[in-house]
Amino acid sequence: MPAHPERLPETYRGRFAPSPSGPLHDGSLLAAMASYLDARAHGGQWLLRMEDIDTPRVAEGADQLIIQQLLSLGMHWDEPPVWQSRRLALYQADFERLAAHDLVYGCACTRSMLAGGGPYPGTCSKGLAPGQSPRAWRLRVPPGVERFHDRWHGPQQQDVAAEVGDFILKRADGLWAYQFVVVVDDGLQGITDVVRGADLLDSTPRQRVLGRLLGYTPPRVLHVPLLCDAEGRKLSKQNHAPALDLTQPVQTLQRAWRRLGFDTLEVDAVAAFWDRAVPAWAARHGIQLARND
């Protein structure tokens, strides 16, 4: 496919994309802080996107609570926030572009039929049996090894076709899949750098493959370590992680800062924290500090 006609110029553009299924917690602040620091250290833009495409998991009012949490911690975005639930026509348009090149197909498989795990075996890739109807829609993944460099973890590679198989773009419940919409959003918003949790490192190869098929240039990536609970589980809303403590915002920021591998900063105000943290992040990651005048 040719490059997407709406692609934006390649100045540094990062983003934080929380799922509004509840308030931010210490684990999600880790990713928010890293992405914010990286954007500011590069003198770039930082965007906020509400990933509310999985509507059954969305908690009413959580998006506004997240906005207030970020503002309370001194984190400001450079463009109005966007909500995935308001961008359905954009996803449909890119889906149709793929379909026009025979890059998607309907799949009638149920979870029980795929209970053995492993990569999708391509059961429906050559067409459905008589009487079957598509439940979901999958991408035809091209052969080949996807290689890229993660700025935290170093060189990475994955044979997406062999290790993942044709993955779902539109789910059986009619909702767009995360793996699809995140690629469309990053592409249309001109995101050049993605900084997020290490649990999404394994998703990066398939997102890069899909992005190129849509004509987008894959962003650079940096996946920060996860914050885990006492049992070794990723700290998450599903595991009932408590909301951020905003009564002491500097201490809350310092806690995330230390978990990113830095020493406590001698500051007593939110603005002073960011003034010290941005150059420290730049020095740690070999970034020539840029400033927005």
C-alpha positions as CSV (number, residue, x, y, z in Angstrom):
1,M,0.0,0.0,0.0
2,P,1.2,3.6,-0.6
3,A,1.9,5.9,2.4
4,H,-1.2,7.1,4.1
5,P,-2.2,10.5,2.7
6,E,-3.0,12.0,6.1
7,R,0.3,11.2,7.7
8,L,1.7,14.1,9.8
9,P,5.3,15.5,9.7
10,E,7.9,13.6,11.7
11,T,8.7,15.9,14.6
12,Y,8.8,14.0,17.9
13,R,5.3,13.1,18.9
14,G,4.7,10.8,21.9
15,R,1.5,9.8,23.6
16,F,0.0,8.3,26.8
17,A,-3.0,6.1,26.1
18,P,-4.7,4.8,29.2
19,S,-7.8,2.6,29.3
20,P,-10.5,4.4,31.2
21,S,-11.5,1.3,33.2
22,G,-10.7,3.0,36.4
23,P,-8.4,5.6,37.9
24,L,-4.6,5.6,37.3
25,H,-2.5,3.7,39.8
26,D,1.2,3.5,40.5
27,G,1.8,1.1,37.7
28,S,0.1,3.2,35.1
29,L,1.9,6.3,36.3
30,L,5.2,4.6,35.5
31,A,4.3,4.5,31.8
32,A,2.8,8.0,31.9
33,M,5.9,9.5,33.5
34,A,8.3,7.8,31.1
35,S,6.4,8.8,28.0
36,Y,6.1,12.4,29.3
37,L,9.8,12.7,30.2
38,D,10.9,11.3,26.9
39,A,8.7,13.8,25.0
40,R,9.9,16.7,27.0
41,A,13.5,15.7,26.8
42,H,13.3,15.6,23.0
43,G,11.5,19.0,22.9
44,G,8.6,17.2,21.4
45,Q,4.8,16.9,21.7
46,W,3.0,14.7,24.2
47,L,-0.6,13.6,23.4
48,L,-3.3,12.0,25.5
49,R,-5.5,9.3,24.0
50,M,-8.3,7.5,25.8
51,E,-8.3,3.9,24.7
52,D,-12.0,3.3,25.4
53,I,-12.6,1.0,22.4
54,D,-13.3,-2.0,24.7
55,T,-16.6,-0.5,25.8
56,P,-17.6,-3.3,28.3
57,R,-14.5,-2.5,30.4
58,V,-15.0,1.3,30.4
59,A,-16.0,2.8,33.8
60,E,-18.2,5.8,33.7
61,G,-16.3,9.0,34.5
62,A,-12.9,7.3,34.6
63,D,-11.7,9.4,31.6
64,Q,-12.3,12.7,33.4
65,L,-10.8,11.3,36.6
66,I,-7.6,10.3,34.7
67,I,-7.4,13.8,33.2
68,Q,-7.6,15.4,36.6
69,Q,-5.0,13.0,38.0
70,L,-2.5,13.8,35.3
71,L,-3.1,17.6,35.6
72,S,-2.7,17.3,39.4
73,L,0.7,15.8,38.8
74,G,1.8,18.6,36.5
75,M,1.5,16.6,33.2
76,H,0.0,18.6,30.3
77,W,-0.7,17.5,26.8
78,D,-0.1,19.6,23.6
79,E,-3.3,18.8,21.7
80,P,-6.9,18.1,22.8
81,P,-7.3,14.5,24.0
82,V,-8.9,12.0,21.7
83,W,-11.3,9.1,22.5
84,Q,-11.2,6.0,20.4
85,S,-14.9,5.6,20.7
86,R,-15.3,8.8,18.7
87,R,-13.0,7.6,15.9
88,L,-14.9,4.6,14.5
89,A,-15.2,5.9,11.0
90,L,-11.4,6.2,10.8
91,Y,-10.9,2.6,11.8
92,Q,-13.5,1.5,9.3
93,A,-11.8,3.4,6.5
94,D,-8.4,1.8,7.2
95,F,-10.1,-1.6,7.5
96,E,-11.6,-1.1,4.1
97,R,-8.2,-0.2,2.6
98,L,-6.8,-3.5,3.8
99,A,-9.9,-5.4,2.5
100,A,-9.4,-3.8,-0.9
101,H,-6.0,-5.4,-1.1
102,D,-7.3,-8.8,0.1
103,L,-5.4,-8.5,3.4
104,V,-8.4,-9.4,5.7
105,Y,-10.7,-12.3,5.8
106,G,-13.6,-13.5,7.8
107,C,-13.1,-16.2,10.5
108,A,-15.7,-18.5,11.9
109,C,-13.5,-20.1,14.6
110,T,-14.7,-20.1,18.2
111,R,-12.6,-20.0,21.3
112,S,-13.3,-23.6,21.9
113,M,-12.0,-24.5,18.5
114,L,-8.7,-22.8,19.2
115,A,-8.4,-24.0,22.8
116,G,-5.0,-25.6,22.2
117,G,-3.2,-22.3,22.1
118,G,-0.3,-21.4,19.9
119,P,-0.4,-19.3,16.7
120,Y,-3.6,-19.1,14.7
121,P,-3.4,-22.1,12.3
122,G,-5.1,-20.4,9.3
123,T,-8.2,-22.4,9.5
124,C,-10.4,-19.9,7.7
125,S,-7.7,-18.2,5.5
126,K,-8.9,-19.9,2.3
127,G,-12.6,-19.3,2.9
128,L,-15.4,-20.5,5.1
129,A,-17.1,-23.8,4.8
130,P,-20.7,-23.8,3.5
131,G,-23.2,-22.6,6.1
132,Q,-20.5,-20.7,8.1
133,S,-20.6,-17.0,8.8
134,P,-17.7,-14.8,9.9
135,R,-17.5,-14.1,13.6
136,A,-14.3,-12.1,13.5
137,W,-12.0,-10.6,10.9
138,R,-8.3,-11.4,10.7
139,L,-5.3,-9.9,9.0
140,R,-3.3,-12.0,6.4
141,V,0.1,-11.7,8.0
142,P,2.9,-11.8,5.4
143,P,5.9,-14.1,5.9
144,G,9.2,-12.9,7.3
145,V,10.9,-12.0,10.5
146,E,10.2,-8.6,12.0
147,R,13.3,-7.0,13.5
148,F,13.4,-3.7,15.5
149,H,15.3,-2.0,18.3
150,D,13.7,-1.3,21.7
151,R,15.4,1.6,23.4
152,W,15.2,-0.2,26.8
153,H,15.5,-3.9,25.9
154,G,17.7,-3.7,22.8
155,P,17.4,-5.8,19.6
156,Q,14.2,-7.7,19.1
157,Q,12.8,-10.0,16.5
158,Q,9.7,-12.1,15.9
159,D,8.4,-14.2,13.0
160,V,4.8,-12.9,13.3
161,A,3.3,-15.3,10.8
162,A,4.8,-18.3,12.5
163,E,4.6,-17.3,16.1
164,V,1.3,-15.4,16.2
165,G,-0.4,-16.1,12.9
166,D,-3.2,-14.1,11.3
167,F,-4.5,-12.0,14.2
168,I,-7.9,-10.4,14.8
169,L,-8.7,-6.9,13.6
170,K,-12.4,-7.0,14.4
171,R,-13.7,-9.1,17.2
172,A,-16.6,-11.5,17.3
173,D,-18.6,-9.0,19.5
174,G,-18.3,-6.4,16.7
175,L,-15.7,-4.3,18.5
176,W,-12.4,-3.3,16.9
177,A,-9.4,-5.1,18.3
178,Y,-6.8,-3.2,20.3
179,Q,-4.0,-4.4,18.0
180,F,-5.8,-2.7,15.1
181,V,-6.9,0.6,16.5
182,V,-3.7,1.4,18.3
183,V,-1.8,1.2,14.9
184,V,-4.4,3.4,13.2
185,D,-4.3,5.9,16.0
186,D,-0.6,6.1,16.1
187,G,-0.4,6.4,12.4
188,L,-3.0,9.1,11.9
189,Q,-1.7,11.1,14.9
190,G,1.8,11.0,13.5
191,I,3.2,9.3,16.6
192,T,7.0,8.9,16.2
193,D,7.8,7.4,19.6
194,V,5.9,5.0,21.8
195,V,6.9,4.7,25.4
196,R,4.8,2.1,27.4
197,G,4.9,-0.9,29.7
198,A,7.0,-4.0,28.9
199,D,3.9,-6.1,28.8
200,L,3.2,-4.7,25.3
201,L,6.7,-5.5,23.9
202,D,5.4,-8.7,22.4
203,S,2.7,-6.8,20.6
204,T,5.2,-4.5,18.9
205,P,6.1,-6.9,16.0
206,R,2.5,-7.4,14.8
207,Q,1.8,-3.7,15.2
208,R,4.8,-2.9,13.0
209,V,3.7,-5.4,10.4
210,L,0.2,-4.0,10.3
211,G,1.4,-0.4,10.3
212,R,3.5,-0.9,7.2
213,L,0.7,-2.6,5.4
214,L,-1.4,0.5,6.1
215,G,1.4,2.8,4.8
216,Y,2.5,4.1,8.2
217,T,6.1,4.3,9.4
218,P,6.4,2.3,12.6
219,P,7.3,4.5,15.6
220,R,10.5,4.0,17.7
221,V,9.7,2.1,20.9
222,L,10.8,2.0,24.5
223,H,9.2,-0.4,26.9
224,V,9.7,0.3,30.6
225,P,9.7,-2.4,33.3
226,L,6.3,-3.3,34.9
227,L,5.4,-2.6,38.5
228,C,4.3,-5.8,40.1
229,D,2.5,-6.7,43.4
230,A,3.8,-8.9,46.1
231,E,2.7,-12.0,44.2
232,G,4.6,-11.0,41.1
233,R,1.5,-9.9,39.1
234,K,1.4,-6.8,37.0
235,L,-0.1,-4.0,39.1
236,S,-3.4,-3.3,37.4
237,K,-7.0,-2.2,37.9
238,Q,-8.1,-5.9,37.5
239,N,-5.9,-6.7,40.5
240,H,-7.5,-3.9,42.5
241,A,-4.5,-1.6,42.5
242,P,-5.3,1.5,44.6
243,A,-5.7,4.8,42.8
244,L,-2.8,7.3,42.9
245,D,-2.4,9.3,46.1
246,L,-2.8,12.9,45.1
247,T,-2.7,14.3,48.6
248,Q,1.1,14.2,48.3
249,P,1.8,14.7,44.6
250,V,5.5,15.1,44.9
251,Q,5.9,11.9,46.9
252,T,3.7,10.1,44.4
253,L,6.0,11.3,41.5
254,Q,9.1,10.4,43.4
255,R,7.9,6.9,44.0
256,A,7.4,6.3,40.2
257,W,10.7,8.1,39.5
258,R,12.6,5.7,41.8
259,R,11.0,2.7,40.2
260,L,12.4,4.0,36.8
261,G,15.8,3.6,38.4
262,F,16.6,7.1,39.6
263,D,17.6,8.5,42.9
264,T,15.1,10.7,44.8
265,L,15.2,14.4,43.7
266,E,15.6,17.1,46.3
267,V,12.5,19.0,45.4
268,D,9.3,20.1,47.3
269,A,7.0,21.1,44.4
270,V,5.6,19.4,41.3
271,A,7.0,22.0,38.8
272,A,10.4,21.7,40.4
273,F,10.2,17.9,40.1
274,W,9.7,18.0,36.3
275,D,12.4,20.7,36.0
276,R,14.9,18.3,37.5
277,A,13.6,15.1,36.1
278,V,13.6,16.0,32.4
279,P,17.4,16.7,32.1
280,A,18.1,13.6,34.3
281,W,16.1,11.4,31.9
282,A,17.8,13.0,28.9
283,A,21.2,12.3,30.4
284,R,20.3,8.7,31.2
285,H,19.0,7.9,27.7
286,G,21.7,9.8,25.7
287,I,19.3,12.5,24.5
288,Q,20.6,15.9,23.6
289,L,18.3,18.0,25.7
290,A,16.0,20.1,23.7
291,R,13.7,22.9,24.9
292,N,10.5,24.3,23.7
293,D,10.8,28.1,23.7
